[in-house]
Amino acid sequence: MRTLLLLFPILLSAVLGCKKEDPVLDPEIIEAQKIAALQNQFHGKYGIVSSVSNEAVDVNMDGVTSTNLFQEIDILPSERNYHFDVEVRIYGANPLSAGPAYIFSQSWPEQYIRIENGEWTGGPGLNYDPLLRMDFLRQGTSRQFYFSEDLRLLNVLPSDKENPYRWVKPESVAVDPAGRLVIVNKRYLYTKNGVKQVSITSVYERFTKET
């Protein structure tokens, strides 16, 4: 009898312990919660707030070089209403995809110049000529990306057919403490000193969650 009394608290504790186990969440629910959190933090459009080159350049041909591309490309700032924006799109899995989709796109004022044999390709080898006419066109392309584990980097993947001179893939996309995107691109710019390849660091701030 005494043995039974001693075993009873142990059996009762085991039964109660089983009842306190947390229910196992459905993997689809966990994934949906993850996507919703990423959408809330990142999905939307980002306006450019600064853009600086690693080397002073004269893009506006006024004889003065600067690393501040807002001064050199006067249509670049968002308040000019040209909307050279970045879009981050985050979609959950659907019947047409194998999993979630993360899409990154960046618009930029691409330089276009008519030359004797056609059109400048956007790469090196073009010398400055005051008779050449330069136009800016708002262009960009979309690419897939994936997050680093700490969500501090957006690792942008190359597209199938990358153009080495135009619509270039970012070298890096980092998230600063304020949640802004800090994007580094290597671009060829036509300047008063000819074509130069520079590294450009631009900061973008989200202004809408809509895309």
C-alpha positions as CSV (number, residue, x, y, z in Angstrom):
1,M,0.0,0.0,0.0
2,R,2.8,2.4,0.9
3,T,4.5,1.6,-2.4
4,L,1.3,2.6,-4.3
5,L,1.0,5.9,-2.4
6,L,4.6,6.7,-3.3
7,L,4.1,6.0,-7.0
8,F,0.9,8.0,-7.3
9,P,2.5,11.5,-7.2
10,I,5.0,10.4,-9.8
11,L,2.3,9.1,-12.2
12,L,0.1,12.2,-11.6
13,S,3.1,14.5,-12.4
14,A,3.8,12.6,-15.6
15,V,0.1,12.9,-16.7
16,L,0.0,16.6,-16.0
17,G,3.3,17.2,-17.7
18,C,1.9,15.6,-20.9
19,K,-1.0,17.9,-20.8
20,K,1.2,21.0,-20.6
21,E,3.1,20.3,-23.9
22,D,2.8,23.1,-26.4
23,P,0.8,22.3,-29.6
24,V,2.9,21.8,-32.7
25,L,2.3,24.7,-35.2
26,D,1.5,23.9,-38.8
27,P,4.6,24.7,-41.0
28,E,2.4,26.6,-43.4
29,I,1.3,28.9,-40.6
30,I,4.9,29.5,-39.5
31,E,5.9,30.3,-43.1
32,A,2.9,32.7,-43.5
33,Q,3.9,34.5,-40.3
34,K,7.4,34.8,-41.5
35,I,6.3,36.3,-44.8
36,A,3.9,38.7,-43.1
37,A,6.7,40.0,-40.8
38,L,9.1,40.5,-43.8
39,Q,6.4,42.3,-45.7
40,N,5.8,44.6,-42.8
41,Q,9.5,45.4,-42.4
42,F,10.7,45.6,-46.1
43,H,7.9,45.4,-48.7
44,G,7.4,48.7,-50.6
45,K,9.0,51.6,-52.5
46,Y,12.1,53.4,-51.4
47,G,13.0,57.0,-52.4
48,I,16.6,58.0,-52.9
49,V,17.8,60.4,-50.2
50,S,21.5,60.7,-51.1
51,S,24.0,59.4,-53.7
52,V,27.7,59.8,-53.5
53,S,30.5,58.6,-55.8
54,N,33.9,57.5,-54.6
55,E,35.6,59.9,-57.1
56,A,34.7,63.4,-57.9
57,V,33.1,63.6,-61.4
58,D,31.7,66.3,-63.7
59,V,28.5,64.8,-65.2
60,N,26.7,68.1,-65.8
61,M,29.7,69.5,-67.7
62,D,29.9,72.7,-65.7
63,G,33.6,72.4,-65.2
64,V,33.2,71.6,-61.5
65,T,33.7,68.1,-60.2
66,S,31.8,66.7,-57.2
67,T,31.2,63.4,-55.4
68,N,27.6,64.5,-54.7
69,L,25.6,63.1,-57.5
70,F,22.5,65.1,-56.6
71,Q,24.5,68.1,-57.8
72,E,25.9,66.4,-60.9
73,I,22.6,64.7,-62.0
74,D,19.9,67.3,-61.2
75,I,17.0,64.9,-61.9
76,L,18.2,62.3,-59.5
77,P,16.6,63.6,-56.2
78,S,13.2,62.3,-55.5
79,E,11.7,65.8,-55.2
80,R,12.3,66.3,-58.9
81,N,9.4,63.8,-59.4
82,Y,11.4,61.5,-61.6
83,H,11.1,58.7,-59.1
84,F,14.4,56.9,-59.4
85,D,13.2,54.5,-56.7
86,V,13.9,51.1,-55.4
87,E,11.2,48.5,-55.0
88,V,11.3,45.5,-52.6
89,R,8.6,42.9,-53.2
90,I,8.0,40.0,-50.9
91,Y,5.4,37.4,-51.9
92,G,4.4,34.2,-50.2
93,A,4.2,30.8,-51.9
94,N,1.5,30.2,-54.5
95,P,0.4,27.4,-56.8
96,L,2.7,28.8,-59.5
97,S,5.8,29.0,-57.4
98,A,7.9,26.5,-55.5
99,G,8.2,28.9,-52.5
100,P,8.2,32.6,-51.5
101,A,9.5,35.2,-54.0
102,Y,11.8,38.1,-53.1
103,I,12.1,40.7,-55.9
104,F,14.5,43.7,-55.9
105,S,14.4,46.5,-58.6
106,Q,16.3,49.7,-58.9
107,S,15.6,52.6,-61.3
108,W,18.5,54.9,-62.4
109,P,19.0,57.8,-64.9
110,E,20.9,56.0,-67.6
111,Q,22.9,58.2,-70.0
112,Y,22.3,57.8,-73.7
113,I,24.5,59.4,-76.4
114,R,24.2,59.4,-80.2
115,I,27.6,58.9,-81.8
116,E,28.8,58.6,-85.4
117,N,28.4,54.8,-85.6
118,G,25.2,54.6,-83.7
119,E,24.8,54.8,-79.9
120,W,27.1,54.7,-77.0
121,T,26.8,51.2,-75.3
122,G,27.3,52.7,-71.8
123,G,30.8,51.3,-71.3
124,P,34.4,52.6,-71.4
125,G,36.2,54.1,-74.3
126,L,34.2,57.2,-75.1
127,N,36.1,60.5,-74.9
128,Y,34.4,63.8,-74.1
129,D,33.1,65.7,-77.1
130,P,31.2,69.0,-76.5
131,L,29.3,68.3,-79.7
132,L,27.7,65.1,-78.4
133,R,24.2,65.3,-76.9
134,M,23.5,63.3,-73.8
135,D,20.0,62.3,-72.6
136,F,18.9,60.7,-69.4
137,L,16.3,57.9,-69.4
138,R,14.7,56.4,-66.4
139,Q,15.5,52.7,-66.5
140,G,16.1,49.7,-64.4
141,T,15.5,45.9,-64.0
142,S,14.2,43.4,-61.5
143,R,16.2,40.6,-59.9
144,Q,15.6,38.0,-57.2
145,F,17.4,38.3,-53.8
146,Y,17.6,36.5,-50.5
147,F,18.1,37.8,-47.0
148,S,21.1,37.2,-44.7
149,E,20.1,35.3,-41.5
150,D,20.2,38.6,-39.5
151,L,18.2,40.5,-42.1
152,R,20.9,43.1,-42.4
153,L,21.8,42.3,-46.1
154,L,19.7,41.8,-49.2
155,N,21.8,39.5,-51.4
156,V,20.8,40.4,-55.0
157,L,21.2,37.6,-57.6
158,P,22.4,38.2,-61.1
159,S,19.8,37.8,-63.9
160,D,20.3,35.3,-66.8
161,K,21.7,37.9,-69.2
162,E,23.5,40.7,-67.3
163,N,24.5,43.8,-69.2
164,P,28.0,44.8,-67.9
165,Y,27.4,48.5,-68.5
166,R,23.7,49.3,-68.0
167,W,21.1,48.4,-65.3
168,V,24.0,46.9,-63.3
169,K,23.4,44.6,-60.3
170,P,24.2,46.2,-57.0
171,E,27.5,45.2,-55.4
172,S,25.8,45.2,-52.0
173,V,22.5,46.2,-50.4
174,A,22.7,46.7,-46.6
175,V,20.0,47.7,-44.1
176,D,21.1,50.5,-41.8
177,P,19.9,50.9,-38.2
178,A,17.1,53.3,-39.4
179,G,15.8,50.6,-41.8
180,R,17.1,52.4,-44.9
181,L,18.7,50.6,-47.7
182,V,22.4,51.5,-48.4
183,I,23.1,50.3,-52.0
184,V,26.5,50.3,-53.7
185,N,26.7,50.1,-57.5
186,K,29.7,50.3,-59.9
187,R,28.6,52.4,-62.9
188,Y,30.2,53.9,-65.9
189,L,29.5,57.7,-66.2
190,Y,30.1,59.9,-69.1
191,T,31.8,63.1,-67.8
192,K,33.7,66.1,-69.0
193,N,36.8,64.0,-68.6
194,G,35.4,61.1,-70.6
195,V,33.9,57.9,-69.3
196,K,34.8,56.9,-65.8
197,Q,33.8,53.9,-63.8
198,V,33.0,54.9,-60.2
199,S,31.5,53.2,-57.1
200,I,28.3,54.9,-56.1
201,T,26.8,54.6,-52.6
202,S,23.1,55.6,-52.5
203,V,20.7,55.6,-49.5
204,Y,17.0,54.9,-50.0
205,E,14.2,55.4,-47.5
206,R,10.8,53.6,-47.7
207,F,8.0,56.0,-48.4
208,T,5.2,53.5,-49.0
209,K,4.4,49.9,-48.4
210,E,2.5,49.8,-51.6
211,T,4.0,48.5,-54.9
